[in-house]
Amino acid sequence: MFITEAMAATEAAAAATEPSPMAGFIVQLILVFLIFYFILIRPQQKRMREHEAMLNAIQPKDEVITGGGIYGKVVKAEGDILTVEIAENVKIKVSRSSVKDVVSGKNSK
């Protein structure tokens, strides 16, 4: 009878010290979220902030490319509306948010 009681006591002690499987799952879930945050979410937020700063910095005489692929020179900037000259005496109005990139300082014609 003594052996059975000893075995029961050791099994109870072992069961009390084992971590629950749910705790391991939660730790793994947190690690996966942190990896996704530092690899995907954080760089995307940085790119969005840089693009927003670039849009807000657009001034007349900047050369831009729109989301539709139209190259032109900003003639007038009023709030969210930009007047872009795409050829001599050909001006169009575009939304500031439709500008893809400013190409003034880059290799342009």
ROKOLDREN-571371 format. One record per residue: residue number from 1; x, y, z of N, C-alpha, C, CB in turn. Coordinates in Angstrom, 1 decimal. Glycine has a CB too. Example, Ala and Ser with C-alpha at 12.3 -4.5 7.8 and 13.67 -1.06 7.14 Angstrom:
# ROKOLDREN-571371
node pos 1	n.xx 13.2	n.yy -5.7	n.zz 7.8	ca.xx 12.3	ca.yy -4.5	ca.zz 7.8	c.xx 13.2	c.yy -3.3	c.zz 7.8	cb.xx 11.3	cb.yy -4.5	cb.zz 9.0 $
node pos 2	n.xx 12.8	n.yy -2.2	n.zz 7.1	ca.xx 13.7	ca.yy -1.1	ca.zz 7.1	c.xx 12.9	c.yy 0.0	c.zz 7.9	cb.xx 14.1	cb.yy -0.6	cb.zz 5.7 $
END
This chain:
# ROKOLDREN-571371
node pos 1	n.xx 0.8	n.yy -1.2	n.zz 0.0	ca.xx 0.0	ca.yy 0.0	ca.zz 0.0	c.xx 0.9	c.yy 1.3	c.zz 0.0	cb.xx -0.9	cb.yy 0.0	cb.zz 1.2 $
node pos 2	n.xx 2.0	n.yy 1.2	n.zz 0.6	ca.xx 2.9	ca.yy 2.3	ca.zz 0.7	c.xx 3.4	c.yy 2.8	c.zz -0.7	cb.xx 4.1	cb.yy 2.0	cb.zz 1.6 $
node pos 3	n.xx 3.7	n.yy 1.9	n.zz -1.6	ca.xx 4.1	ca.yy 2.2	ca.zz -2.9	c.xx 3.0	c.yy 2.9	c.zz -3.7	cb.xx 4.6	cb.yy 0.9	cb.zz -3.7 $
node pos 4	n.xx 1.8	n.yy 2.5	n.zz -3.6	ca.xx 0.7	ca.yy 3.2	ca.zz -4.3	c.xx 0.5	c.yy 4.6	c.zz -3.8	cb.xx -0.6	cb.yy 2.4	cb.zz -4.1 $
node pos 5	n.xx 0.6	n.yy 4.8	n.zz -2.5	ca.xx 0.5	ca.yy 6.2	ca.zz -2.0	c.xx 1.7	c.yy 7.1	c.zz -2.5	cb.xx 0.5	cb.yy 6.2	cb.zz -0.4 $
node pos 6	n.xx 2.9	n.yy 6.5	n.zz -2.5	ca.xx 4.0	ca.yy 7.3	ca.zz -3.0	c.xx 3.9	c.yy 7.6	c.zz -4.5	cb.xx 5.3	cb.yy 6.5	cb.zz -2.7 $
node pos 7	n.xx 3.4	n.yy 6.7	n.zz -5.2	ca.xx 3.2	ca.yy 6.9	ca.zz -6.7	c.xx 2.1	c.yy 8.0	c.zz -6.9	cb.xx 2.8	cb.yy 5.7	cb.zz -7.4 $
node pos 8	n.xx 1.1	n.yy 8.0	n.zz -6.1	ca.xx 0.0	ca.yy 8.9	ca.zz -6.2	c.xx 0.5	c.yy 10.3	c.zz -5.8	cb.xx -1.2	cb.yy 8.5	cb.zz -5.3 $
node pos 9	n.xx 1.4	n.yy 10.4	n.zz -4.8	ca.xx 1.9	ca.yy 11.7	ca.zz -4.4	c.xx 2.9	c.yy 12.3	c.zz -5.4	cb.xx 2.7	cb.yy 11.5	cb.zz -3.1 $
node pos 10	n.xx 3.7	n.yy 11.4	n.zz -6.1	ca.xx 4.6	ca.yy 12.0	ca.zz -7.1	c.xx 3.8	c.yy 12.4	c.zz -8.4	cb.xx 5.6	cb.yy 10.9	cb.zz -7.5 $
node pos 11	n.xx 2.8	n.yy 11.7	n.zz -8.7	ca.xx 2.0	ca.yy 12.0	ca.zz -9.9	c.xx 1.2	c.yy 13.3	c.zz -9.6	cb.xx 1.0	cb.yy 10.9	cb.zz -10.2 $
node pos 12	n.xx 0.7	n.yy 13.6	n.zz -8.4	ca.xx 0.0	ca.yy 14.8	ca.zz -8.1	c.xx 1.0	c.yy 16.0	c.zz -8.1	cb.xx -0.6	cb.yy 14.7	cb.zz -6.7 $
node pos 13	n.xx 2.2	n.yy 15.8	n.zz -7.6	ca.xx 3.2	ca.yy 16.8	ca.zz -7.6	c.xx 3.6	c.yy 17.2	c.zz -9.0	cb.xx 4.5	cb.yy 16.4	cb.zz -6.7 $
node pos 14	n.xx 3.8	n.yy 16.2	n.zz -9.9	ca.xx 4.2	ca.yy 16.4	ca.zz -11.2	c.xx 3.0	c.yy 17.1	c.zz -12.0	cb.xx 4.5	cb.yy 15.1	cb.zz -12.0 $
node pos 15	n.xx 1.8	n.yy 16.8	n.zz -11.7	ca.xx 0.7	ca.yy 17.5	ca.zz -12.4	c.xx 0.6	c.yy 18.9	c.zz -11.9	cb.xx -0.6	cb.yy 16.7	cb.zz -12.1 $
node pos 16	n.xx 0.9	n.yy 19.2	n.zz -10.7	ca.xx 0.9	ca.yy 20.5	ca.zz -10.2	c.xx 2.0	c.yy 21.4	c.zz -10.8	cb.xx 0.9	cb.yy 20.5	cb.zz -8.7 $
node pos 17	n.xx 3.1	n.yy 20.9	n.zz -11.1	ca.xx 4.2	ca.yy 21.7	ca.zz -11.6	c.xx 4.2	c.yy 21.8	c.zz -13.2	cb.xx 5.5	cb.yy 21.1	cb.zz -11.2 $
node pos 18	n.xx 3.5	n.yy 21.1	n.zz -13.9	ca.xx 3.4	ca.yy 21.2	ca.zz -15.4	c.xx 2.7	c.yy 22.4	c.zz -15.8	cb.xx 2.8	cb.yy 19.9	cb.zz -16.0 $
node pos 19	n.xx 3.2	n.yy 23.2	n.zz -16.7	ca.xx 2.5	ca.yy 24.3	ca.zz -17.2	c.xx 1.3	c.yy 23.9	c.zz -18.1	cb.xx 3.4	cb.yy 25.3	cb.zz -18.0 $
node pos 20	n.xx 0.3	n.yy 24.7	n.zz -18.1	ca.xx -0.9	ca.yy 24.3	ca.zz -18.9	c.xx -0.5	c.yy 24.5	c.zz -20.4	cb.xx -2.1	cb.yy 25.1	cb.zz -18.6 $
node pos 21	n.xx -1.1	n.yy 23.7	n.zz -21.3	ca.xx -0.8	ca.yy 23.9	ca.zz -22.7	c.xx -1.3	c.yy 25.2	c.zz -23.3	cb.xx -1.4	cb.yy 22.7	cb.zz -23.5 $
node pos 22	n.xx -2.3	n.yy 25.8	n.zz -22.6	ca.xx -2.9	ca.yy 27.0	ca.zz -23.1	c.xx -1.9	c.yy 28.2	c.zz -22.9	cb.xx -4.2	cb.yy 27.4	cb.zz -22.3 $
node pos 23	n.xx -1.1	n.yy 28.1	n.zz -21.9	ca.xx 0.0	ca.yy 29.1	ca.zz -21.6	c.xx 1.0	c.yy 29.1	c.zz -22.7	cb.xx 0.6	cb.yy 28.9	cb.zz -20.2 $
node pos 24	n.xx 1.4	n.yy 28.0	n.zz -23.2	ca.xx 2.4	ca.yy 27.8	ca.zz -24.3	c.xx 1.8	c.yy 28.4	c.zz -25.6	cb.xx 2.8	cb.yy 26.4	cb.zz -24.4 $
node pos 25	n.xx 0.5	n.yy 28.1	n.zz -25.8	ca.xx -0.1	ca.yy 28.6	ca.zz -27.0	c.xx -0.2	c.yy 30.1	c.zz -27.0	cb.xx -1.6	cb.yy 28.1	cb.zz -27.1 $
node pos 26	n.xx -0.5	n.yy 30.7	n.zz -25.8	ca.xx -0.6	ca.yy 32.2	ca.zz -25.7	c.xx 0.8	c.yy 32.8	c.zz -26.0	cb.xx -1.2	cb.yy 32.6	cb.zz -24.4 $
node pos 27	n.xx 1.8	n.yy 32.2	n.zz -25.4	ca.xx 3.2	ca.yy 32.8	ca.zz -25.6	c.xx 3.5	c.yy 32.7	c.zz -27.1	cb.xx 4.2	cb.yy 32.0	cb.zz -24.8 $
node pos 28	n.xx 3.2	n.yy 31.6	n.zz -27.8	ca.xx 3.5	ca.yy 31.5	ca.zz -29.2	c.xx 2.7	c.yy 32.5	c.zz -30.0	cb.xx 3.2	cb.yy 30.1	cb.zz -29.7 $
node pos 29	n.xx 1.5	n.yy 32.7	n.zz -29.7	ca.xx 0.6	ca.yy 33.7	ca.zz -30.3	c.xx 1.2	c.yy 35.1	c.zz -30.2	cb.xx -0.8	cb.yy 33.6	cb.zz -29.8 $
node pos 30	n.xx 1.7	n.yy 35.4	n.zz -29.0	ca.xx 2.3	ca.yy 36.7	ca.zz -28.8	c.xx 3.5	c.yy 36.9	c.zz -29.6	cb.xx 2.5	cb.yy 37.0	cb.zz -27.3 $
node pos 31	n.xx 4.3	n.yy 35.8	n.zz -29.7	ca.xx 5.6	ca.yy 35.9	ca.zz -30.5	c.xx 5.3	c.yy 36.1	c.zz -32.0	cb.xx 6.4	cb.yy 34.6	cb.zz -30.3 $
node pos 32	n.xx 4.3	n.yy 35.4	n.zz -32.5	ca.xx 3.9	ca.yy 35.5	ca.zz -33.9	c.xx 3.4	c.yy 36.9	c.zz -34.2	cb.xx 2.8	cb.yy 34.5	cb.zz -34.3 $
node pos 33	n.xx 2.6	n.yy 37.5	n.zz -33.3	ca.xx 2.1	ca.yy 38.9	ca.zz -33.5	c.xx 3.3	c.yy 39.8	c.zz -33.5	cb.xx 1.1	cb.yy 39.2	cb.zz -32.4 $
node pos 34	n.xx 4.3	n.yy 39.7	n.zz -32.6	ca.xx 5.4	ca.yy 40.6	ca.zz -32.5	c.xx 6.2	c.yy 40.5	c.zz -33.8	cb.xx 6.3	cb.yy 40.3	cb.zz -31.3 $
node pos 35	n.xx 6.4	n.yy 39.3	n.zz -34.3	ca.xx 7.1	ca.yy 39.1	ca.zz -35.6	c.xx 6.4	c.yy 39.8	c.zz -36.7	cb.xx 7.3	cb.yy 37.6	cb.zz -35.9 $
node pos 36	n.xx 5.1	n.yy 39.6	n.zz -36.8	ca.xx 4.3	ca.yy 40.3	ca.zz -37.9	c.xx 4.4	c.yy 41.8	c.zz -37.7	cb.xx 2.9	cb.yy 39.8	cb.zz -37.8 $
node pos 37	n.xx 4.4	n.yy 42.3	n.zz -36.5	ca.xx 4.4	ca.yy 43.7	ca.zz -36.3	c.xx 5.7	c.yy 44.3	c.zz -36.8	cb.xx 4.2	cb.yy 44.0	cb.zz -34.8 $
node pos 38	n.xx 6.8	n.yy 43.7	n.zz -36.4	ca.xx 8.1	ca.yy 44.3	ca.zz -36.8	c.xx 8.5	c.yy 44.0	c.zz -38.2	cb.xx 9.2	cb.yy 43.7	cb.zz -35.9 $
node pos 39	n.xx 7.9	n.yy 43.0	n.zz -38.9	ca.xx 8.3	ca.yy 42.7	ca.zz -40.3	c.xx 7.3	c.yy 43.4	c.zz -41.2	cb.xx 8.3	cb.yy 41.2	cb.zz -40.5 $
node pos 40	n.xx 6.0	n.yy 43.4	n.zz -40.9	ca.xx 5.0	ca.yy 43.9	ca.zz -41.9	c.xx 4.3	c.yy 45.2	c.zz -41.5	cb.xx 3.9	cb.yy 42.9	cb.zz -42.0 $
node pos 41	n.xx 3.8	n.yy 45.3	n.zz -40.3	ca.xx 3.0	ca.yy 46.5	ca.zz -39.9	c.xx 3.8	c.yy 47.7	c.zz -39.7	cb.xx 2.2	cb.yy 46.2	cb.zz -38.6 $
node pos 42	n.xx 4.9	n.yy 47.6	n.zz -39.0	ca.xx 5.7	ca.yy 48.8	ca.zz -38.7	c.xx 6.3	c.yy 49.5	c.zz -39.9	cb.xx 6.8	cb.yy 48.5	cb.zz -37.7 $
node pos 43	n.xx 6.9	n.yy 48.7	n.zz -40.8	ca.xx 7.5	ca.yy 49.3	ca.zz -42.1	c.xx 6.4	c.yy 49.9	c.zz -42.9	cb.xx 8.2	cb.yy 48.3	cb.zz -42.9 $
node pos 44	n.xx 5.2	n.yy 49.3	n.zz -43.0	ca.xx 4.1	ca.yy 49.9	ca.zz -43.8	c.xx 3.7	c.yy 51.2	c.zz -43.2	cb.xx 2.9	cb.yy 48.9	cb.zz -43.8 $
node pos 45	n.xx 3.6	n.yy 51.3	n.zz -41.9	ca.xx 3.2	ca.yy 52.6	ca.zz -41.3	c.xx 4.2	c.yy 53.6	c.zz -41.6	cb.xx 3.0	cb.yy 52.4	cb.zz -39.8 $
node pos 46	n.xx 5.5	n.yy 53.3	n.zz -41.6	ca.xx 6.6	ca.yy 54.2	ca.zz -41.8	c.xx 6.5	c.yy 54.7	c.zz -43.3	cb.xx 8.0	cb.yy 53.6	cb.zz -41.6 $
node pos 47	n.xx 6.2	n.yy 53.8	n.zz -44.2	ca.xx 6.0	ca.yy 54.2	ca.zz -45.6	c.xx 4.8	c.yy 55.2	c.zz -45.8	cb.xx 5.9	cb.yy 53.0	cb.zz -46.5 $
node pos 48	n.xx 3.7	n.yy 54.9	n.zz -45.1	ca.xx 2.6	ca.yy 55.7	ca.zz -45.2	c.xx 2.9	c.yy 57.1	c.zz -44.6	cb.xx 1.4	cb.yy 55.1	cb.zz -44.4 $
node pos 49	n.xx 3.6	n.yy 57.2	n.zz -43.5	ca.xx 3.9	ca.yy 58.5	ca.zz -43.0	c.xx 4.8	c.yy 59.3	c.zz -43.9	cb.xx 4.6	cb.yy 58.4	cb.zz -41.6 $
node pos 50	n.xx 5.8	n.yy 58.6	n.zz -44.5	ca.xx 6.7	ca.yy 59.3	ca.zz -45.5	c.xx 5.9	c.yy 59.8	c.zz -46.7	cb.xx 7.8	cb.yy 58.4	cb.zz -45.9 $
node pos 51	n.xx 5.0	n.yy 59.0	n.zz -47.2	ca.xx 4.2	ca.yy 59.4	ca.zz -48.4	c.xx 3.3	c.yy 60.6	c.zz -48.0	cb.xx 3.3	cb.yy 58.2	cb.zz -48.9 $
node pos 52	n.xx 2.7	n.yy 60.5	n.zz -46.8	ca.xx 1.8	ca.yy 61.7	ca.zz -46.4	c.xx 2.7	c.yy 63.0	c.zz -46.3	cb.xx 1.2	cb.yy 61.3	cb.zz -45.1 $
node pos 53	n.xx 3.9	n.yy 62.9	n.zz -45.7	ca.xx 4.7	ca.yy 64.0	ca.zz -45.6	c.xx 5.1	c.yy 64.5	c.zz -47.0	cb.xx 6.0	cb.yy 63.7	cb.zz -44.8 $
node pos 54	n.xx 5.4	n.yy 63.6	n.zz -48.0	ca.xx 5.7	ca.yy 64.0	ca.zz -49.3	c.xx 4.5	c.yy 64.8	c.zz -50.0	cb.xx 6.1	cb.yy 62.8	cb.zz -50.1 $
node pos 55	n.xx 3.3	n.yy 64.2	n.zz -49.8	ca.xx 2.1	ca.yy 64.9	ca.zz -50.3	c.xx 1.9	c.yy 66.3	c.zz -49.8	cb.xx 0.9	cb.yy 64.0	cb.zz -50.1 $
node pos 56	n.xx 2.1	n.yy 66.4	n.zz -48.5	ca.xx 1.9	ca.yy 67.7	ca.zz -47.8	c.xx 3.0	c.yy 68.7	c.zz -48.2	cb.xx 1.9	cb.yy 67.6	cb.zz -46.3 $
node pos 57	n.xx 4.2	n.yy 68.3	n.zz -48.7	ca.xx 5.3	ca.yy 69.2	ca.zz -49.1	c.xx 5.2	c.yy 69.6	c.zz -50.5	cb.xx 6.6	cb.yy 68.5	cb.zz -48.8 $
node pos 58	n.xx 4.3	n.yy 69.1	n.zz -51.3	ca.xx 4.2	ca.yy 69.5	ca.zz -52.7	c.xx 3.9	c.yy 71.0	c.zz -52.9	cb.xx 3.1	cb.yy 68.7	cb.zz -53.4 $
node pos 59	n.xx 4.8	n.yy 71.6	n.zz -53.6	ca.xx 4.7	ca.yy 73.1	ca.zz -53.9	c.xx 4.6	c.yy 73.3	c.zz -55.4	cb.xx 5.8	cb.yy 73.9	cb.zz -53.2 $
node pos 60	n.xx 4.2	n.yy 74.5	n.zz -55.8	ca.xx 4.3	ca.yy 74.8	ca.zz -57.3	c.xx 5.7	c.yy 74.7	c.zz -57.8	cb.xx 3.8	cb.yy 76.3	cb.zz -57.5 $
node pos 61	n.xx 5.9	n.yy 74.3	n.zz -59.0	ca.xx 7.1	ca.yy 74.1	ca.zz -59.7	c.xx 7.7	c.yy 72.7	c.zz -59.4	cb.xx 8.1	cb.yy 75.1	cb.zz -59.3 $
node pos 62	n.xx 7.0	n.yy 71.9	n.zz -58.6	ca.xx 7.5	ca.yy 70.5	ca.zz -58.4	c.xx 7.0	c.yy 69.7	c.zz -59.6	cb.xx 6.9	cb.yy 69.9	cb.zz -57.0 $
node pos 63	n.xx 7.8	n.yy 68.7	n.zz -60.0	ca.xx 7.4	ca.yy 67.8	ca.zz -61.0	c.xx 6.9	c.yy 66.5	c.zz -60.3	cb.xx 8.5	cb.yy 67.5	cb.zz -62.0 $
node pos 64	n.xx 5.7	n.yy 66.1	n.zz -60.7	ca.xx 5.0	ca.yy 64.9	ca.zz -60.1	c.xx 4.6	c.yy 63.9	c.zz -61.1	cb.xx 3.8	cb.yy 65.4	cb.zz -59.2 $
node pos 65	n.xx 4.3	n.yy 62.7	n.zz -60.6	ca.xx 3.7	ca.yy 61.6	ca.zz -61.4	c.xx 2.5	c.yy 61.2	c.zz -60.6	cb.xx 4.7	cb.yy 60.4	cb.zz -61.6 $
node pos 66	n.xx 1.3	n.yy 61.2	n.zz -61.3	ca.xx 0.1	ca.yy 60.8	ca.zz -60.7	c.xx -0.1	c.yy 59.3	c.zz -60.6	cb.xx -1.1	cb.yy 61.4	cb.zz -61.4 $
node pos 67	n.xx -1.1	n.yy 58.8	n.zz -59.9	ca.xx -1.4	ca.yy 57.4	ca.zz -59.8	c.xx -1.7	c.yy 56.8	c.zz -61.2	cb.xx -2.5	cb.yy 57.1	cb.zz -58.9 $
node pos 68	n.xx -2.2	n.yy 57.6	n.zz -62.1	ca.xx -2.5	ca.yy 57.2	ca.zz -63.4	c.xx -1.3	c.yy 57.2	c.zz -64.4	cb.xx -3.6	cb.yy 58.0	cb.zz -64.0 $
node pos 69	n.xx -0.2	n.yy 57.6	n.zz -63.9	ca.xx 1.0	ca.yy 57.6	ca.zz -64.8	c.xx 1.3	c.yy 58.9	c.zz -65.5	cb.xx 1.0	cb.yy 56.5	cb.zz -65.7 $
node pos 70	n.xx 0.6	n.yy 60.0	n.zz -65.2	ca.xx 0.7	ca.yy 61.3	ca.zz -65.9	c.xx 1.8	c.yy 62.1	c.zz -65.2	cb.xx -0.6	cb.yy 62.1	cb.zz -65.9 $
node pos 71	n.xx 2.8	n.yy 62.5	n.zz -66.0	ca.xx 3.9	ca.yy 63.3	ca.zz -65.5	c.xx 3.5	c.yy 64.8	c.zz -65.8	cb.xx 5.3	cb.yy 63.0	cb.zz -66.2 $
node pos 72	n.xx 3.8	n.yy 65.7	n.zz -64.8	ca.xx 3.5	ca.yy 67.1	ca.zz -65.0	c.xx 4.2	c.yy 67.9	c.zz -64.0	cb.xx 2.0	cb.yy 67.3	cb.zz -65.1 $
node pos 73	n.xx 4.0	n.yy 69.2	n.zz -64.2	ca.xx 4.6	ca.yy 70.2	ca.zz -63.3	c.xx 3.5	c.yy 70.9	c.zz -62.5	cb.xx 5.5	cb.yy 71.3	cb.zz -64.0 $
node pos 74	n.xx 3.6	n.yy 71.0	n.zz -61.2	ca.xx 2.5	ca.yy 71.6	ca.zz -60.4	c.xx 2.6	c.yy 73.1	c.zz -60.7	cb.xx 2.7	cb.yy 71.3	cb.zz -58.9 $
node pos 75	n.xx 1.5	n.yy 73.7	n.zz -61.1	ca.xx 1.4	ca.yy 75.1	ca.zz -61.3	c.xx 0.8	c.yy 75.8	c.zz -60.1	cb.xx 0.6	cb.yy 75.4	cb.zz -62.6 $
node pos 76	n.xx -0.2	n.yy 75.2	n.zz -59.5	ca.xx -0.9	ca.yy 75.8	ca.zz -58.4	c.xx -1.3	c.yy 74.7	c.zz -57.4	cb.xx -2.2	cb.yy 76.6	cb.zz -58.9 $
node pos 77	n.xx -1.2	n.yy 75.0	n.zz -56.1	ca.xx -1.5	ca.yy 74.1	ca.zz -55.1	c.xx -2.5	c.yy 74.8	c.zz -54.1	cb.xx -0.3	cb.yy 73.5	cb.zz -54.3 $
node pos 78	n.xx -3.7	n.yy 74.3	n.zz -54.1	ca.xx -4.7	ca.yy 74.9	ca.zz -53.2	c.xx -5.4	c.yy 73.8	c.zz -52.4	cb.xx -5.8	cb.yy 75.7	cb.zz -54.0 $
node pos 79	n.xx -4.9	n.yy 73.6	n.zz -51.2	ca.xx -5.5	ca.yy 72.6	ca.zz -50.3	c.xx -5.3	c.yy 71.2	c.zz -50.9	cb.xx -7.0	cb.yy 72.8	cb.zz -50.1 $
node pos 80	n.xx -6.4	n.yy 70.5	n.zz -51.2	ca.xx -6.3	ca.yy 69.1	ca.zz -51.7	c.xx -6.3	c.yy 69.1	c.zz -53.2	cb.xx -7.5	cb.yy 68.3	cb.zz -51.2 $
node pos 81	n.xx -6.4	n.yy 70.2	n.zz -53.9	ca.xx -6.5	ca.yy 70.3	ca.zz -55.4	c.xx -5.2	c.yy 70.8	c.zz -55.9	cb.xx -7.7	cb.yy 71.1	cb.zz -55.9 $
node pos 82	n.xx -4.6	n.yy 70.1	n.zz -56.8	ca.xx -3.3	ca.yy 70.6	ca.zz -57.5	c.xx -3.7	c.yy 70.8	c.zz -59.0	cb.xx -2.2	cb.yy 69.6	cb.zz -57.4 $
node pos 83	n.xx -3.2	n.yy 71.9	n.zz -59.5	ca.xx -3.3	ca.yy 72.2	ca.zz -60.9	c.xx -1.9	c.yy 71.8	c.zz -61.5	cb.xx -3.7	cb.yy 73.7	cb.zz -61.3 $
node pos 84	n.xx -2.0	n.yy 70.8	n.zz -62.4	ca.xx -0.7	ca.yy 70.3	ca.zz -63.0	c.xx -0.7	c.yy 70.5	c.zz -64.5	cb.xx -0.6	cb.yy 68.7	cb.zz -62.7 $
node pos 85	n.xx 0.4	n.yy 71.1	n.zz -65.0	ca.xx 0.6	ca.yy 71.3	ca.zz -66.4	c.xx 1.3	c.yy 70.1	c.zz -67.0	cb.xx 1.4	cb.yy 72.7	cb.zz -66.6 $
node pos 86	n.xx 0.6	n.yy 69.5	n.zz -67.9	ca.xx 1.1	ca.yy 68.2	ca.zz -68.5	c.xx 1.7	c.yy 68.5	c.zz -69.9	cb.xx 0.1	cb.yy 67.2	cb.zz -68.6 $
node pos 87	n.xx 1.4	n.yy 69.6	n.zz -70.5	ca.xx 2.0	ca.yy 70.0	ca.zz -71.8	c.xx 1.8	c.yy 71.6	c.zz -71.8	cb.xx 1.3	cb.yy 69.3	cb.zz -73.0 $
node pos 88	n.xx 2.4	n.yy 72.2	n.zz -72.8	ca.xx 2.3	ca.yy 73.7	ca.zz -72.9	c.xx 0.8	c.yy 74.0	c.zz -73.0	cb.xx 3.0	cb.yy 74.2	cb.zz -74.1 $
node pos 89	n.xx 0.4	n.yy 74.9	n.zz -72.1	ca.xx -1.0	ca.yy 75.4	ca.zz -72.0	c.xx -2.1	c.yy 74.3	c.zz -71.8	cb.xx -1.3	cb.yy 76.1	cb.zz -73.3 $
node pos 90	n.xx -1.7	n.yy 73.1	n.zz -71.3	ca.xx -2.6	ca.yy 72.0	ca.zz -71.0	c.xx -2.5	c.yy 71.8	c.zz -69.5	cb.xx -2.3	cb.yy 70.7	cb.zz -71.9 $
node pos 91	n.xx -3.5	n.yy 72.2	n.zz -68.8	ca.xx -3.5	ca.yy 72.1	ca.zz -67.3	c.xx -4.6	c.yy 71.2	c.zz -66.9	cb.xx -3.5	cb.yy 73.4	cb.zz -66.6 $
node pos 92	n.xx -4.4	n.yy 70.4	n.zz -65.9	ca.xx -5.4	ca.yy 69.5	ca.zz -65.3	c.xx -5.4	c.yy 69.7	c.zz -63.8	cb.xx -5.3	cb.yy 68.0	cb.zz -65.7 $
node pos 93	n.xx -6.6	n.yy 69.5	n.zz -63.2	ca.xx -6.7	ca.yy 69.5	ca.zz -61.8	c.xx -6.7	c.yy 68.1	c.zz -61.3	cb.xx -7.9	cb.yy 70.3	cb.zz -61.3 $
node pos 94	n.xx -5.9	n.yy 67.8	n.zz -60.3	ca.xx -5.9	ca.yy 66.5	ca.zz -59.7	c.xx -5.9	c.yy 66.6	c.zz -58.2	cb.xx -4.6	cb.yy 65.7	cb.zz -60.1 $
node pos 95	n.xx -6.4	n.yy 65.5	n.zz -57.6	ca.xx -6.4	ca.yy 65.5	ca.zz -56.1	c.xx -5.0	c.yy 65.3	c.zz -55.6	cb.xx -7.3	cb.yy 64.4	cb.zz -55.6 $
node pos 96	n.xx -4.6	n.yy 65.9	n.zz -54.5	ca.xx -3.3	ca.yy 65.8	ca.zz -53.9	c.xx -3.0	c.yy 64.3	c.zz -53.6	cb.xx -3.1	cb.yy 66.6	cb.zz -52.7 $
node pos 97	n.xx -4.0	n.yy 63.6	n.zz -53.2	ca.xx -3.8	ca.yy 62.2	ca.zz -52.8	c.xx -3.6	c.yy 61.3	c.zz -54.0	cb.xx -5.0	cb.yy 61.7	cb.zz -52.0 $
node pos 98	n.xx -3.9	n.yy 61.7	n.zz -55.2	ca.xx -3.6	ca.yy 60.9	ca.zz -56.3	c.xx -2.2	c.yy 61.0	c.zz -56.9	cb.xx -4.6	cb.yy 61.3	cb.zz -57.5 $
node pos 99	n.xx -1.4	n.yy 61.8	n.zz -56.2	ca.xx 0.0	ca.yy 61.9	ca.zz -56.6	c.xx 0.8	c.yy 60.7	c.zz -56.1	cb.xx 0.6	cb.yy 63.3	cb.zz -56.1 $
node pos 100	n.xx 1.5	n.yy 60.1	n.zz -57.0	ca.xx 2.2	ca.yy 58.9	ca.zz -56.6	c.xx 3.6	c.yy 59.2	c.zz -56.1	cb.xx 2.4	cb.yy 57.9	cb.zz -57.8 $
node pos 101	n.xx 4.3	n.yy 60.2	n.zz -56.8	ca.xx 5.6	ca.yy 60.5	ca.zz -56.4	c.xx 6.0	c.yy 61.9	c.zz -56.9	cb.xx 6.6	cb.yy 59.5	cb.zz -56.9 $
node pos 102	n.xx 6.9	n.yy 62.6	n.zz -56.2	ca.xx 7.5	ca.yy 63.8	ca.zz -56.7	c.xx 8.8	c.yy 63.5	c.zz -57.4	cb.xx 7.7	cb.yy 64.9	cb.zz -55.5 $
node pos 103	n.xx 9.0	n.yy 63.9	n.zz -58.7	ca.xx 10.1	ca.yy 63.5	ca.zz -59.5	c.xx 11.1	c.yy 64.6	c.zz -59.7	cb.xx 9.7	cb.yy 62.8	cb.zz -60.8 $
node pos 104	n.xx 10.9	n.yy 65.7	n.zz -59.1	ca.xx 11.7	ca.yy 66.9	ca.zz -59.3	c.xx 13.2	c.yy 66.7	c.zz -59.1	cb.xx 11.3	cb.yy 68.1	cb.zz -58.4 $
node pos 105	n.xx 13.6	n.yy 66.1	n.zz -58.0	ca.xx 15.0	ca.yy 65.8	ca.zz -57.7	c.xx 15.5	c.yy 64.6	c.zz -58.3	cb.xx 15.1	cb.yy 65.8	cb.zz -56.2 $
node pos 106	n.xx 14.7	n.yy 63.8	n.zz -58.9	ca.xx 15.2	ca.yy 62.5	ca.zz -59.5	c.xx 15.6	c.yy 62.7	c.zz -60.9	cb.xx 14.1	cb.yy 61.4	cb.zz -59.3 $
node pos 107	n.xx 16.0	n.yy 61.6	n.zz -61.6	ca.xx 16.3	ca.yy 61.7	ca.zz -63.0	c.xx 15.1	c.yy 61.9	c.zz -63.8	cb.xx 17.0	cb.yy 60.4	cb.zz -63.5 $
node pos 108	n.xx 14.8	n.yy 63.2	n.zz -64.2	ca.xx 13.7	ca.yy 63.5	ca.zz -65.0	c.xx 14.2	c.yy 64.3	c.zz -66.3	cb.xx 12.6	cb.yy 64.3	cb.zz -64.3 $
node pos 109	n.xx 13.3	n.yy 64.4	n.zz -67.2	ca.xx 13.7	ca.yy 65.1	ca.zz -68.5	c.xx 14.1	c.yy 66.5	c.zz -68.3	cb.xx 12.5	cb.yy 65.1	cb.zz -69.5 $
END
